[in-house]
Amino acid sequence: MPDMSAHLALTQLVPFAAEELDKNKVTPGVLGFVVFAVMALAVWMLMKSMNRHMGRVSFEEAPDPAATPAAASAENPKK
């Protein structure tokens, strides 16, 4: 019955953990900082990649030949 003894040990340790916990001094710790730093680095790398990709995009559109009256008259010359 190793499961029962582990459960019994955990139930006896929980009150000790509750007594030592000071709610005014709880901090995220090193793990919280590492997770935040990794997420910040990932966002920075994504923004850098996005800026690089947006710089390669050409937004200039060719003029629509149907919209200009000079192009329409050149395509259909009157005889």
All heavy atoms as a GROMACS GRO file, in nm:
protein
  591
    1MET      N    1   0.081  -0.120   0.000
    1MET     CA    2   0.000   0.000   0.000
    1MET      C    3   0.085   0.127   0.000
    1MET      O    4   0.073   0.209   0.088
    1MET     CB    5  -0.090   0.002   0.122
    1MET     CG    6  -0.200  -0.095   0.126
    1MET     SD    7  -0.311  -0.034   0.246
    1MET     CE    8  -0.458  -0.097   0.185
    2PRO      N    9   0.170   0.145  -0.097
    2PRO     CA   10   0.249   0.267  -0.102
    2PRO      C   11   0.164   0.390  -0.132
    2PRO      O   12   0.199   0.501  -0.094
    2PRO     CB   13   0.351   0.242  -0.211
    2PRO     CG   14   0.305   0.122  -0.285
    2PRO     CD   15   0.207   0.052  -0.201
    3ASP      N   16   0.052   0.373  -0.199
    3ASP     CA   17  -0.032   0.488  -0.231
    3ASP      C   18  -0.094   0.547  -0.105
    3ASP      O   19  -0.106   0.669  -0.093
    3ASP     CB   20  -0.143   0.446  -0.328
    3ASP     CG   21  -0.088   0.407  -0.463
    3ASP    OD1   22   0.017   0.459  -0.500
    3ASP    OD2   23  -0.151   0.323  -0.531
    4MET      N   24  -0.132   0.464  -0.013
    4MET     CA   25  -0.195   0.511   0.109
    4MET      C   26  -0.095   0.587   0.196
    4MET      O   27  -0.129   0.689   0.255
    4MET     CB   28  -0.254   0.392   0.186
    4MET     CG   29  -0.340   0.434   0.299
    4MET     SD   30  -0.479   0.526   0.234
    4MET     CE   31  -0.592   0.505   0.366
    5SER      N   32   0.028   0.540   0.204
    5SER     CA   33   0.127   0.608   0.287
    5SER      C   34   0.167   0.742   0.226
    5SER      O   35   0.191   0.839   0.298
    5SER     CB   36   0.250   0.520   0.307
    5SER     OG   37   0.313   0.493   0.184
    6ALA      N   38   0.171   0.749   0.093
    6ALA     CA   39   0.202   0.877   0.028
    6ALA      C   40   0.090   0.976   0.053
    6ALA      O   41   0.115   1.095   0.078
    6ALA     CB   42   0.223   0.855  -0.122
    7HIS      N   43  -0.033   0.928   0.046
    7HIS     CA   44  -0.148   1.015   0.071
    7HIS      C   45  -0.148   1.064   0.215
    7HIS      O   46  -0.174   1.182   0.242
    7HIS     CB   47  -0.278   0.941   0.040
    7HIS     CG   48  -0.401   1.021   0.065
    7HIS    ND1   49  -0.430   1.134  -0.008
    7HIS    CD2   50  -0.500   1.007   0.156
    7HIS    CE1   51  -0.542   1.185   0.037
    7HIS    NE2   52  -0.588   1.109   0.137
    8LEU      N   53  -0.116   0.976   0.306
    8LEU     CA   54  -0.111   1.013   0.448
    8LEU      C   55   0.000   1.115   0.474
    8LEU      O   56  -0.020   1.212   0.548
    8LEU     CB   57  -0.089   0.888   0.533
    8LEU     CG   58  -0.089   0.909   0.684
    8LEU    CD1   59  -0.223   0.964   0.730
    8LEU    CD2   60  -0.055   0.782   0.756
    9ALA      N   61   0.114   1.097   0.409
    9ALA     CA   62   0.225   1.192   0.426
    9ALA      C   63   0.187   1.329   0.372
    9ALA      O   64   0.219   1.432   0.432
    9ALA     CB   65   0.350   1.139   0.357
   10LEU      N   66   0.119   1.332   0.258
   10LEU     CA   67   0.078   1.460   0.200
   10LEU      C   68  -0.024   1.531   0.287
   10LEU      O   69  -0.018   1.653   0.304
   10LEU     CB   70   0.022   1.440   0.059
   10LEU     CG   71   0.124   1.413  -0.049
   10LEU    CD1   72   0.055   1.384  -0.181
   10LEU    CD2   73   0.219   1.530  -0.064
   11THR      N   74  -0.117   1.457   0.344
   11THR     CA   75  -0.218   1.522   0.429
   11THR      C   76  -0.156   1.576   0.557
   11THR      O   77  -0.206   1.672   0.613
   11THR     CB   78  -0.332   1.424   0.463
   11THR    OG1   79  -0.278   1.308   0.525
   11THR    CG2   80  -0.411   1.388   0.341
   12GLN      N   81  -0.046   1.517   0.601
   12GLN     CA   82   0.019   1.568   0.721
   12GLN      C   83   0.108   1.688   0.689
   12GLN      O   84   0.131   1.773   0.775
   12GLN     CB   85   0.102   1.458   0.786
   12GLN     CG   86   0.016   1.350   0.849
   12GLN     CD   87   0.100   1.238   0.909
   12GLN    OE1   88   0.222   1.237   0.896
   12GLN    NE2   89   0.034   1.144   0.975
   13LEU      N   90   0.158   1.698   0.565
   13LEU     CA   91   0.246   1.809   0.529
   13LEU      C   92   0.169   1.934   0.486
   13LEU      O   93   0.223   2.044   0.491
   13LEU     CB   94   0.342   1.768   0.417
   13LEU     CG   95   0.448   1.666   0.456
   13LEU    CD1   96   0.527   1.626   0.333
   13LEU    CD2   97   0.539   1.722   0.563
   14VAL      N   98   0.046   1.920   0.444
   14VAL     CA   99  -0.031   2.035   0.397
   14VAL      C  100  -0.049   2.140   0.506
   14VAL      O  101  -0.030   2.258   0.481
   14VAL     CB  102  -0.166   1.988   0.338
   14VAL    CG1  103  -0.260   2.106   0.316
   14VAL    CG2  104  -0.143   1.914   0.208
   15PRO      N  105  -0.083   2.105   0.630
   15PRO     CA  106  -0.095   2.209   0.733
   15PRO      C  107   0.036   2.283   0.758
   15PRO      O  108   0.036   2.403   0.785
   15PRO     CB  109  -0.140   2.133   0.857
   15PRO     CG  110  -0.202   2.010   0.807
   15PRO     CD  111  -0.130   1.977   0.681
   16PHE      N  112   0.151   2.214   0.748
   16PHE     CA  113   0.278   2.283   0.768
   16PHE      C  114   0.302   2.385   0.657
   16PHE      O  115   0.351   2.495   0.682
   16PHE     CB  116   0.394   2.182   0.769
   16PHE     CG  117   0.394   2.093   0.891
   16PHE    CD1  118   0.394   1.956   0.878
   16PHE    CD2  119   0.392   2.148   1.018
   16PHE    CE1  120   0.394   1.874   0.989
   16PHE    CE2  121   0.392   2.066   1.130
   16PHE     CZ  122   0.392   1.929   1.115
   17ALA      N  123   0.268   2.351   0.535
   17ALA     CA  124   0.285   2.444   0.424
   17ALA      C  125   0.192   2.564   0.440
   17ALA      O  126   0.228   2.676   0.407
   17ALA     CB  127   0.258   2.374   0.292
   18ALA      N  128   0.072   2.542   0.491
   18ALA     CA  129  -0.023   2.652   0.509
   18ALA      C  130   0.024   2.748   0.618
   18ALA      O  131   0.001   2.868   0.611
   18ALA     CB  132  -0.160   2.596   0.542
   19GLU      N  133   0.090   2.695   0.722
   19GLU     CA  134   0.138   2.782   0.830
   19GLU      C  135   0.256   2.866   0.785
   19GLU      O  136   0.271   2.980   0.827
   19GLU     CB  137   0.178   2.696   0.951
   19GLU     CG  138   0.061   2.632   1.021
   19GLU     CD  139   0.107   2.536   1.131
   19GLU    OE1  140   0.229   2.531   1.158
   19GLU    OE2  141   0.021   2.469   1.188
   20GLU      N  142   0.342   2.814   0.700
   20GLU     CA  143   0.461   2.887   0.657
   20GLU      C  144   0.433   2.987   0.546
   20GLU      O  145   0.516   3.071   0.517
   20GLU     CB  146   0.568   2.788   0.609
   20GLU     CG  147   0.620   2.699   0.720
   20GLU     CD  148   0.719   2.598   0.669
   20GLU    OE1  149   0.759   2.608   0.552
   20GLU    OE2  150   0.757   2.509   0.747
   21LEU      N  151   0.318   2.979   0.482
   21LEU     CA  152   0.286   3.066   0.369
   21LEU      C  153   0.244   3.204   0.420
   21LEU      O  154   0.148   3.217   0.495
   21LEU     CB  155   0.173   3.005   0.286
   21LEU     CG  156   0.128   3.085   0.165
   21LEU    CD1  157   0.242   3.091   0.063
   21LEU    CD2  158   0.006   3.022   0.104
   22ASP      N  159   0.319   3.306   0.380
   22ASP     CA  160   0.283   3.443   0.412
   22ASP      C  161   0.228   3.508   0.285
   22ASP      O  162   0.302   3.525   0.187
   22ASP     CB  163   0.406   3.521   0.462
   22ASP     CG  164   0.371   3.661   0.507
   22ASP    OD1  165   0.250   3.695   0.513
   22ASP    OD2  166   0.464   3.738   0.536
   23LYS      N  167   0.101   3.540   0.284
   23LYS     CA  168   0.037   3.590   0.163
   23LYS      C  169   0.093   3.725   0.119
   23LYS      O  170   0.077   3.763   0.003
   23LYS     CB  171  -0.113   3.600   0.184
   23LYS     CG  172  -0.178   3.464   0.198
   23LYS     CD  173  -0.327   3.475   0.212
   23LYS     CE  174  -0.387   3.336   0.226
   23LYS     NZ  175  -0.532   3.341   0.239
   24ASN      N  176   0.159   3.799   0.206
   24ASN     CA  177   0.217   3.927   0.169
   24ASN      C  178   0.354   3.913   0.103
   24ASN      O  179   0.406   4.009   0.048
   24ASN     CB  180   0.229   4.017   0.293
   24ASN     CG  181   0.093   4.053   0.347
   24ASN    OD1  182  -0.003   4.069   0.274
   24ASN    ND2  183   0.085   4.063   0.479
   25LYS      N  184   0.414   3.796   0.112
   25LYS     CA  185   0.549   3.777   0.060
   25LYS      C  186   0.556   3.678  -0.056
   25LYS      O  187   0.664   3.635  -0.093
   25LYS     CB  188   0.642   3.730   0.171
   25LYS     CG  189   0.663   3.832   0.279
   25LYS     CD  190   0.762   3.785   0.380
   25LYS     CE  191   0.784   3.890   0.488
   25LYS     NZ  192   0.878   3.846   0.589
   26VAL      N  193   0.444   3.643  -0.113
   26VAL     CA  194   0.444   3.549  -0.224
   26VAL      C  195   0.488   3.622  -0.351
   26VAL      O  196   0.434   3.725  -0.386
   26VAL     CB  197   0.304   3.487  -0.244
   26VAL    CG1  198   0.301   3.399  -0.367
   26VAL    CG2  199   0.265   3.408  -0.121
   27THR      N  200   0.589   3.569  -0.418
   27THR     CA  201   0.641   3.629  -0.540
   27THR      C  202   0.648   3.523  -0.649
   27THR      O  203   0.649   3.403  -0.620
   27THR     CB  204   0.782   3.687  -0.518
   27THR    OG1  205   0.870   3.580  -0.483
   27THR    CG2  206   0.782   3.792  -0.408
   28PRO      N  207   0.654   3.564  -0.776
   28PRO     CA  208   0.661   3.465  -0.882
   28PRO      C  209   0.792   3.388  -0.884
   28PRO      O  210   0.798   3.278  -0.936
   28PRO     CB  211   0.644   3.545  -1.010
   28PRO     CG  212   0.652   3.687  -0.973
   28PRO     CD  213   0.639   3.698  -0.826
   29GLY      N  214   0.896   3.444  -0.830
   29GLY     CA  215   1.023   3.372  -0.821
   29GLY      C  216   1.099   3.367  -0.952
   29GLY      O  217   1.068   3.436  -1.048
   30VAL      N  218   1.199   3.284  -0.953
   30VAL     CA  219   1.288   3.273  -1.069
   30VAL      C  220   1.214   3.212  -1.188
   30VAL      O  221   1.231   3.256  -1.301
   30VAL     CB  222   1.413   3.189  -1.033
   30VAL    CG1  223   1.501   3.168  -1.154
   30VAL    CG2  224   1.491   3.257  -0.921
   31LEU      N  225   1.132   3.112  -1.162
   31LEU     CA  226   1.058   3.048  -1.272
   31LEU      C  227   0.966   3.148  -1.342
   31LEU      O  228   0.959   3.151  -1.465
   31LEU     CB  229   0.977   2.930  -1.220
   31LEU     CG  230   0.895   2.855  -1.326
   31LEU    CD1  231   0.988   2.793  -1.430
   31LEU    CD2  232   0.809   2.751  -1.261
   32GLY      N  233   0.899   3.231  -1.266
   32GLY     CA  234   0.813   3.334  -1.325
   32GLY      C  235   0.892   3.432  -1.409
   32GLY      O  236   0.848   3.472  -1.518
   33PHE      N  237   1.009   3.471  -1.362
   33PHE     CA  238   1.093   3.562  -1.439
   33PHE      C  239   1.141   3.497  -1.568
   33PHE      O  240   1.141   3.560  -1.674
   33PHE     CB  241   1.214   3.607  -1.356
   33PHE     CG  242   1.311   3.689  -1.436
   33PHE    CD1  243   1.282   3.821  -1.468
   33PHE    CD2  244   1.430   3.634  -1.480
   33PHE    CE1  245   1.370   3.896  -1.544
   33PHE    CE2  246   1.519   3.708  -1.554
   33PHE     CZ  247   1.489   3.840  -1.586
   34VAL      N  248   1.181   3.371  -1.561
   34VAL     CA  249   1.231   3.300  -1.680
   34VAL      C  250   1.119   3.287  -1.783
   34VAL      O  251   1.140   3.313  -1.902
   34VAL     CB  252   1.288   3.162  -1.641
   34VAL    CG1  253   1.316   3.077  -1.763
   34VAL    CG2  254   1.415   3.179  -1.560
   35VAL      N  255   0.999   3.252  -1.740
   35VAL     CA  256   0.886   3.240  -1.832
   35VAL      C  257   0.855   3.374  -1.896
   35VAL      O  258   0.835   3.384  -2.018
   35VAL     CB  259   0.762   3.182  -1.760
   35VAL    CG1  260   0.638   3.193  -1.846
   35VAL    CG2  261   0.788   3.039  -1.720
   36PHE      N  262   0.853   3.480  -1.817
   36PHE     CA  263   0.826   3.614  -1.870
   36PHE      C  264   0.935   3.657  -1.968
   36PHE      O  265   0.906   3.713  -2.074
   36PHE     CB  266   0.816   3.715  -1.755
   36PHE     CG  267   0.787   3.854  -1.802
   36PHE    CD1  268   0.659   3.889  -1.839
   36PHE    CD2  269   0.887   3.948  -1.809
   36PHE    CE1  270   0.630   4.018  -1.883
   36PHE    CE2  271   0.861   4.077  -1.853
   36PHE     CZ  272   0.732   4.112  -1.889
   37ALA      N  273   1.062   3.630  -1.936
   37ALA     CA  274   1.172   3.668  -2.025
   37ALA      C  275   1.165   3.592  -2.157
   37ALA      O  276   1.189   3.649  -2.264
   37ALA     CB  277   1.306   3.643  -1.955
   38VAL      N  278   1.131   3.464  -2.152
   38VAL     CA  279   1.120   3.384  -2.276
   38VAL      C  280   1.005   3.437  -2.361
   38VAL      O  281   1.019   3.449  -2.484
   38VAL     CB  282   1.102   3.234  -2.242
   38VAL    CG1  283   1.059   3.154  -2.363
   38VAL    CG2  284   1.231   3.179  -2.184
   39MET      N  285   0.893   3.470  -2.299
   39MET     CA  286   0.780   3.523  -2.375
   39MET      C  287   0.814   3.659  -2.436
   39MET      O  288   0.778   3.687  -2.550
   39MET     CB  289   0.657   3.534  -2.286
   39MET     CG  290   0.598   3.398  -2.252
   39MET     SD  291   0.459   3.407  -2.138
   39MET     CE  292   0.345   3.506  -2.228
   40ALA      N  293   0.884   3.744  -2.362
   40ALA     CA  294   0.923   3.875  -2.415
   40ALA      C  295   1.020   3.858  -2.532
   40ALA      O  296   1.009   3.929  -2.633
   40ALA     CB  297   0.986   3.959  -2.304
   41LEU      N  298   1.113   3.766  -2.521
   41LEU     CA  299   1.207   3.740  -2.630
   41LEU      C  300   1.134   3.687  -2.753
   41LEU      O  301   1.164   3.728  -2.866
   41LEU     CB  302   1.313   3.641  -2.584
   41LEU     CG  303   1.423   3.607  -2.685
   41LEU    CD1  304   1.507   3.731  -2.716
   41LEU    CD2  305   1.511   3.496  -2.631
   42ALA      N  306   1.037   3.600  -2.734
   42ALA     CA  307   0.959   3.546  -2.846
   42ALA      C  308   0.880   3.656  -2.916
   42ALA      O  309   0.876   3.662  -3.039
   42ALA     CB  310   0.867   3.436  -2.798
   43VAL      N  311   0.819   3.746  -2.840
   43VAL     CA  312   0.743   3.856  -2.899
   43VAL      C  313   0.837   3.949  -2.975
   43VAL      O  314   0.806   3.994  -3.086
   43VAL     CB  315   0.664   3.934  -2.792
   43VAL    CG1  316   0.610   4.065  -2.846
   43VAL    CG2  317   0.552   3.847  -2.738
   44TRP      N  318   0.954   3.978  -2.920
   44TRP     CA  319   1.051   4.063  -2.988
   44TRP      C  320   1.096   4.001  -3.120
   44TRP      O  321   1.104   4.069  -3.222
   44TRP     CB  322   1.172   4.088  -2.896
   44TRP     CG  323   1.277   4.172  -2.958
   44TRP    CD1  324   1.274   4.307  -2.979
   44TRP    CD2  325   1.402   4.127  -3.010
   44TRP    NE1  326   1.390   4.347  -3.039
   44TRP    CE2  327   1.470   4.240  -3.059
   44TRP    CE3  328   1.463   4.002  -3.017
   44TRP    CZ2  329   1.596   4.230  -3.116
   44TRP    CZ3  330   1.589   3.994  -3.074
   44TRP    CH2  331   1.654   4.106  -3.123
   45MET      N  332   1.122   3.870  -3.119
   45MET     CA  333   1.166   3.802  -3.242
   45MET      C  334   1.053   3.800  -3.346
   45MET      O  335   1.078   3.819  -3.466
   45MET     CB  336   1.212   3.660  -3.210
   45MET     CG  337   1.343   3.656  -3.135
   45MET     SD  338   1.391   3.492  -3.079
   45MET     CE  339   1.406   3.405  -3.232
   46LEU      N  340   0.929   3.780  -3.302
   46LEU     CA  341   0.816   3.784  -3.395
   46LEU      C  342   0.797   3.922  -3.456
   46LEU      O  343   0.768   3.934  -3.575
   46LEU     CB  344   0.688   3.739  -3.324
   46LEU     CG  345   0.674   3.590  -3.301
   46LEU    CD1  346   0.555   3.562  -3.210
   46LEU    CD2  347   0.659   3.516  -3.431
   47MET      N  348   0.811   4.026  -3.376
   47MET     CA  349   0.798   4.163  -3.428
   47MET      C  350   0.909   4.194  -3.528
   47MET      O  351   0.885   4.256  -3.632
   47MET     CB  352   0.800   4.264  -3.314
   47MET     CG  353   0.678   4.255  -3.224
   47MET     SD  354   0.527   4.303  -3.306
   47MET     CE  355   0.554   4.475  -3.327
   48LYS      N  356   1.030   4.150  -3.499
   48LYS     CA  357   1.142   4.172  -3.590
   48LYS      C  358   1.118   4.099  -3.722
   48LYS      O  359   1.140   4.155  -3.830
   48LYS     CB  360   1.270   4.121  -3.523
   48LYS     CG  361   1.396   4.156  -3.596
   48LYS     CD  362   1.518   4.114  -3.516
   48LYS     CE  363   1.644   4.145  -3.592
   48LYS     NZ  364   1.763   4.106  -3.519
   49SER      N  365   1.069   3.976  -3.715
   49SER     CA  366   1.039   3.899  -3.835
   49SER      C  367   0.926   3.965  -3.915
   49SER      O  368   0.931   3.972  -4.038
   49SER     CB  369   1.001   3.756  -3.798
   49SER     OG  370   0.961   3.684  -3.911
   50MET      N  371   0.824   4.012  -3.845
   50MET     CA  372   0.712   4.077  -3.913
   50MET      C  373   0.757   4.204  -3.985
   50MET      O  374   0.718   4.229  -4.100
   50MET     CB  375   0.601   4.113  -3.814
   50MET     CG  376   0.478   4.171  -3.882
   50MET     SD  377   0.359   4.240  -3.769
   50MET     CE  378   0.446   4.384  -3.712
   51ASN      N  379   0.841   4.284  -3.921
   51ASN     CA  380   0.891   4.405  -3.985
   51ASN      C  381   0.973   4.371  -4.109
   51ASN      O  382   0.965   4.440  -4.210
   51ASN     CB  383   0.976   4.486  -3.887
   51ASN     CG  384   0.891   4.562  -3.788
   51ASN    OD1  385   0.776   4.592  -3.816
   51ASN    ND2  386   0.947   4.591  -3.673
   52ARG      N  387   1.052   4.266  -4.102
   52ARG     CA  388   1.132   4.224  -4.217
   52ARG      C  389   1.041   4.180  -4.332
   52ARG      O  390   1.063   4.217  -4.447
   52ARG     CB  391   1.225   4.111  -4.175
   52ARG     CG  392   1.333   4.083  -4.276
   52ARG     CD  393   1.433   3.977  -4.232
   52ARG     NE  394   1.460   3.978  -4.088
   52ARG     CZ  395   1.447   3.872  -4.009
   52ARG    NH1  396   1.408   3.757  -4.058
   52ARG    NH2  397   1.474   3.880  -3.880
   53HIS      N  398   0.938   4.102  -4.300
   53HIS     CA  399   0.846   4.056  -4.404
   53HIS      C  400   0.762   4.169  -4.462
   53HIS      O  401   0.734   4.170  -4.582
   53HIS     CB  402   0.756   3.945  -4.350
   53HIS     CG  403   0.823   3.813  -4.343
   53HIS    ND1  404   0.901   3.777  -4.234
   53HIS    CD2  405   0.827   3.709  -4.427
   53HIS    CE1  406   0.949   3.656  -4.254
   53HIS    NE2  407   0.905   3.611  -4.372
   54MET      N  408   0.720   4.261  -4.379
   54MET     CA  409   0.640   4.374  -4.428
   54MET      C  410   0.724   4.465  -4.517
   54MET      O  411   0.671   4.529  -4.607
   54MET     CB  412   0.581   4.454  -4.311
   54MET     CG  413   0.477   4.377  -4.233
   54MET     SD  414   0.333   4.332  -4.329
   54MET     CE  415   0.250   4.488  -4.334
   55GLY      N  416   0.854   4.472  -4.492
   55GLY     CA  417   0.942   4.552  -4.578
   55GLY      C  418   0.957   4.494  -4.717
   55GLY      O  419   0.985   4.566  -4.812
   56ARG      N  420   0.937   4.364  -4.732
   56ARG     CA  421   0.950   4.299  -4.863
   56ARG      C  422   0.824   4.311  -4.946
   56ARG      O  423   0.826   4.284  -5.066
   56ARG     CB  424   0.982   4.151  -4.844
   56ARG     CG  425   1.116   4.127  -4.782
   56ARG     CD  426   1.139   3.980  -4.763
   56ARG     NE  427   1.264   3.956  -4.689
   56ARG     CZ  428   1.298   3.841  -4.638
   56ARG    NH1  429   1.220   3.737  -4.653
   56ARG    NH2  430   1.412   3.828  -4.573
   57VAL      N  431   0.712   4.350  -4.886
   57VAL     CA  432   0.585   4.355  -4.958
   57VAL      C  433   0.576   4.486  -5.036
   57VAL      O  434   0.606   4.593  -4.985
   57VAL     CB  435   0.467   4.344  -4.859
   57VAL    CG1  436   0.334   4.362  -4.930
   57VAL    CG2  437   0.472   4.211  -4.788
   58SER      N  438   0.535   4.475  -5.163
   58SER     CA  439   0.514   4.594  -5.245
   58SER      C  440   0.364   4.626  -5.246
   58SER      O  441   0.282   4.543  -5.285
   58SER     CB  442   0.561   4.565  -5.388
   58SER     OG  443   0.529   4.675  -5.470
   59PHE      N  444   0.332   4.746  -5.202
   59PHE     CA  445   0.191   4.786  -5.193
   59PHE      C  446   0.146   4.867  -5.313
   59PHE      O  447   0.035   4.913  -5.318
   59PHE     CB  448   0.166   4.867  -5.065
   59PHE     CG  449   0.173   4.785  -4.942
   59PHE    CD1  450   0.280   4.796  -4.854
   59PHE    CD2  451   0.073   4.696  -4.912
   59PHE    CE1  452   0.286   4.719  -4.741
   59PHE    CE2  453   0.079   4.618  -4.797
   59PHE     CZ  454   0.185   4.630  -4.712
   60GLU      N  455   0.231   4.888  -5.413
   60GLU     CA  456   0.194   4.968  -5.529
   60GLU      C  457   0.104   4.886  -5.620
   60GLU      O  458   0.138   4.776  -5.661
   60GLU     CB  459   0.319   5.012  -5.604
   60GLU     CG  460   0.408   5.104  -5.524
   60GLU     CD  461   0.535   5.140  -5.598
   60GLU    OE1  462   0.539   5.120  -5.721
   60GLU    OE2  463   0.629   5.186  -5.533
   61GLU      N  464  -0.012   4.943  -5.652
   61GLU     CA  465  -0.105   4.874  -5.739
   61GLU      C  466  -0.093   4.930  -5.879
   61GLU      O  467  -0.070   5.049  -5.899
   61GLU     CB  468  -0.249   4.894  -5.690
   61GLU     CG  469  -0.279   4.826  -5.560
   61GLU     CD  470  -0.425   4.839  -5.522
   61GLU    OE1  471  -0.508   4.865  -5.611
   61GLU    OE2  472  -0.454   4.825  -5.403
   62ALA      N  473  -0.112   4.843  -5.978
   62ALA     CA  474  -0.115   4.889  -6.116
   62ALA      C  475  -0.247   4.961  -6.139
   62ALA      O  476  -0.350   4.922  -6.085
   62ALA     CB  477  -0.102   4.770  -6.210
   63PRO      N  478  -0.246   5.067  -6.217
   63PRO     CA  479  -0.372   5.138  -6.241
   63PRO      C  480  -0.470   5.050  -6.319
   63PRO      O  481  -0.430   4.972  -6.405
   63PRO     CB  482  -0.330   5.260  -6.323
   63PRO     CG  483  -0.196   5.227  -6.378
   63PRO     CD  484  -0.134   5.129  -6.284
   64ASP      N  485  -0.596   5.064  -6.285
   64ASP     CA  486  -0.700   4.986  -6.350
   64ASP      C  487  -0.730   5.046  -6.487
   64ASP      O  488  -0.772   5.162  -6.497
   64ASP     CB  489  -0.826   4.987  -6.263
   64ASP     CG  490  -0.931   4.892  -6.313
   64ASP    OD1  491  -0.900   4.809  -6.401
   64ASP    OD2  492  -1.045   4.899  -6.263
   65PRO      N  493  -0.706   4.971  -6.595
   65PRO     CA  494  -0.727   5.029  -6.728
   65PRO      C  495  -0.874   5.060  -6.757
   65PRO      O  496  -0.904   5.150  -6.835
   65PRO     CB  497  -0.675   4.922  -6.824
   65PRO     CG  498  -0.659   4.799  -6.745
   65PRO     CD  499  -0.654   4.838  -6.601
   66ALA      N  500  -0.966   4.990  -6.696
   66ALA     CA  501  -1.108   5.016  -6.721
   66ALA      C  502  -1.154   5.145  -6.654
   66ALA      O  503  -1.254   5.204  -6.694
   66ALA     CB  504  -1.191   4.900  -6.673
   67ALA      N  505  -1.082   5.190  -6.555
   67ALA     CA  506  -1.124   5.310  -6.482
   67ALA      C  507  -1.082   5.439  -6.550
   67ALA      O  508  -1.143   5.543  -6.528
   67ALA     CB  509  -1.068   5.307  -6.341
   68THR      N  510  -0.979   5.436  -6.633
   68THR     CA  511  -0.932   5.559  -6.698
   68THR      C  512  -1.001   5.576  -6.833
   68THR      O  513  -1.008   5.483  -6.913
   68THR     CB  514  -0.779   5.554  -6.717
   68THR    OG1  515  -0.748   5.439  -6.796
   68THR    CG2  516  -0.706   5.549  -6.585
   69PRO      N  517  -1.054   5.695  -6.864
   69PRO     CA  518  -1.124   5.716  -6.991
   69PRO      C  519  -1.030   5.712  -7.111
   69PRO      O  520  -1.068   5.672  -7.219
   69PRO     CB  521  -1.187   5.854  -6.977
   69PRO     CG  522  -1.132   5.913  -6.853
   69PRO     CD  523  -1.062   5.807  -6.775
   70ALA      N  524  -0.903   5.749  -7.095
   70ALA     CA  525  -0.810   5.749  -7.208
   70ALA      C  526  -0.781   5.606  -7.253
   70ALA      O  527  -0.772   5.578  -7.372
   70ALA     CB  528  -0.680   5.817  -7.168
   71ALA      N  529  -0.773   5.515  -7.161
   71ALA     CA  530  -0.747   5.375  -7.195
   71ALA      C  531  -0.868   5.314  -7.262
   71ALA      O  532  -0.855   5.233  -7.356
   71ALA     CB  533  -0.711   5.296  -7.071
   72ALA      N  534  -0.987   5.350  -7.223
   72ALA     CA  535  -1.108   5.296  -7.282
   72ALA      C  536  -1.122   5.342  -7.427
   72ALA      O  537  -1.162   5.267  -7.514
   72ALA     CB  538  -1.230   5.336  -7.200
   73SER      N  539  -1.089   5.470  -7.455
   73SER     CA  540  -1.100   5.521  -7.592
   73SER      C  541  -0.991   5.463  -7.681
   73SER      O  542  -1.009   5.448  -7.802
   73SER     CB  543  -1.096   5.673  -7.594
   73SER     OG  544  -0.972   5.717  -7.545
   74ALA      N  545  -0.874   5.430  -7.627
   74ALA     CA  546  -0.767   5.373  -7.707
   74ALA      C  547  -0.797   5.228  -7.745
   74ALA      O  548  -0.759   5.181  -7.852
   74ALA     CB  549  -0.635   5.377  -7.628
   75GLU      N  550  -0.869   5.157  -7.659
   75GLU     CA  551  -0.904   5.019  -7.690
   75GLU      C  552  -1.015   5.010  -7.794
   75GLU      O  553  -1.019   4.918  -7.874
   75GLU     CB  554  -0.948   4.947  -7.561
   75GLU     CG  555  -0.834   4.924  -7.463
   75GLU     CD  556  -0.885   4.860  -7.335
   75GLU    OE1  557  -1.004   4.827  -7.325
   75GLU    OE2  558  -0.802   4.843  -7.243
   76ASN      N  559  -1.108   5.103  -7.794
   76ASN     CA  560  -1.221   5.101  -7.887
   76ASN      C  561  -1.215   5.224  -7.977
   76ASN      O  562  -1.294   5.316  -7.962
   76ASN     CB  563  -1.353   5.099  -7.809
   76ASN     CG  564  -1.365   4.978  -7.720
   76ASN    OD1  565  -1.317   4.873  -7.753
   76ASN    ND2  566  -1.428   4.996  -7.604
   77PRO      N  567  -1.127   5.227  -8.075
   77PRO     CA  568  -1.122   5.346  -8.161
   77PRO      C  569  -1.244   5.350  -8.255
   77PRO      O  570  -1.290   5.247  -8.303
   77PRO     CB  571  -0.993   5.325  -8.240
   77PRO     CG  572  -0.967   5.180  -8.236
   77PRO     CD  573  -1.027   5.128  -8.109
   78LYS      N  574  -1.296   5.470  -8.273
   78LYS     CA  575  -1.414   5.487  -8.360
   78LYS      C  576  -1.367   5.502  -8.503
   78LYS      O  577  -1.273   5.573  -8.532
   78LYS     CB  578  -1.493   5.609  -8.316
   78LYS     CG  579  -1.555   5.591  -8.180
   78LYS     CD  580  -1.637   5.711  -8.143
   78LYS     CE  581  -1.695   5.692  -8.005
   78LYS     NZ  582  -1.772   5.806  -7.961
   79LYS      N  583  -1.437   5.440  -8.598
   79LYS     CA  584  -1.401   5.445  -8.741
   79LYS      C  585  -1.485   5.543  -8.814
   79LYS      O  586  -1.594   5.571  -8.795
   79LYS     CB  587  -1.415   5.307  -8.804
   79LYS     CG  588  -1.315   5.211  -8.750
   79LYS     CD  589  -1.330   5.081  -8.822
   79LYS     CE  590  -1.232   4.980  -8.767
   79LYS     NZ  591  -1.240   4.854  -8.828
   0.00000   0.00000   0.00000
